[in-house]
Amino acid sequence: MRAVNYKYLIVIVLLALAVGFAIFRWWRGPLLPSYTVSSMPLVQTVVATGRVVTTSRTQIGSEVTGVVLERLVQEGDEVAKGDLLLVLSSDDVAAQVRQAEAELAELVTSRRPQAKIDLSKAEVQLAQATRNVARRRELAAISAISDEEMEQAEQSQSQARNDLEAARLRAKALASGGVEEALLRERIAALQAQLAKTEVRSKIAGTVLTRDVEPGDLVQPGKTLFTIALAGNTEVHVPLDERNLSRLALQQEALAIADAYPDQPFPTRIDFIAPSIDSQRGTVEVRLSVDPVPEFLRQDMTVSVNIETGRREQALVLPNDALANIKEDTAQVWLLRDGKVQRQKITLGLRGLAMSEVIAGLDNGDQVLVDATSSLVDGERVRTDESATRNESTVTSK
């Protein structure tokens, strides 16, 4: 009988202990993870993805119509100013050049000497006609010839004088440096210029980005044959969320990483911030200059950019998930004091997607709940899970 009473007593004691432990646990509050506020170096960055763009590019076309005989470059080739890119058919123009050169040679070797001969002959004929007129006048003075014969002699002299003048003009036009030679040389120059246009050359130094022609194609003026990126400045164009605009400034330094070469980061610097916002995407265009330009960088490469927008040698840092009721530079947290929670208003400094700087409202070593949206009331007791306490030192925005 006594043994039975002992068993009941033990059960009652155990139940009392269990109830007491449960009440004690309830009195202490729920077990919640927390962060410990601490001071540490802090760097705020804005992270975004953009593309590599050369500051200028040019489109190369043909000035004449022709069939492509030979294409000498392709995408990725480096070209210098004056390099031959394309050769077009030129038989017609070349034939015209040869014809004009033959006419010039004929002028020099045949027509010009003949003009000199004709001039000399005209001079001789005029001299003879002049002497004939003088003799006829002597005869007419003694009535040895008729008036009609005298008139014929004078007409012959006048014709000889006109022939001489015509021979002089012709010789002058055909002389070295004369009108005929000048016209032929200008014609040859024009045809040679036309012939030169059948060889399409680069007007700039740069990199061939695109080619839109193959041998056998018929090309016409106005059609783009090649696109060439000018050698020189290279930029990274990045569309950033407009919410980051207040953090951006010209000459801010950034670190860029090409997706194709993740182990080779390179420095960049902001040199342009667009004065307007893309209303459809809610972004602002930012251009970052690249200097020096890595050899591996290519036009239109995808690049990740980390722009440093703020730095603190020492700052109180708190993860953003501990923040509630964020309004401009203020927020609220659940602060733990003596095992109880209370709403605490704080002032924020550097801010990002993951972490924010606390300027006022918290001290080094304070603990705040991880979940800022917990349905608690001021003064409620809670227990903290020390293993869940964590800190970060990088503030990142996108």
Secondary structure, 3 states (H helix, E strand, C coil): CHHHHHHHHHHHHHHHHHHHHHHHHHHHCCEEEEEECEEEEEEEEEEEEEEEEECCEEEEECCCCEEEEEECCCCCCEECCCCEEEEECCHHHHHHHHHHHHHHHHHHHHHHHHHHHHHHHHHHHHHHHHHHHHHHHHHHHCCCCCHHHHHHHHHHHHHHHHHHHHHHHHHHHHCCCCHHHHHHHHHHHHHHHHHHCCEEECCCCEEEEEECCCCCCEECCCCEEEEEEECCCEEEEEEEEHHHHHHCCCCCEEEEEECCCCCCCEEEEEEEECCCCECCCCEEEEEEEECCCCCCCCCCCEEEEEEEEEEEEEEEEEEHHHCEEEECCEEEEEEEECCEEEEEEEEEEEECCCEEEEEECCCCCCEEECCCCCCCCCCCECEEEHHHCCCCCEEEEC
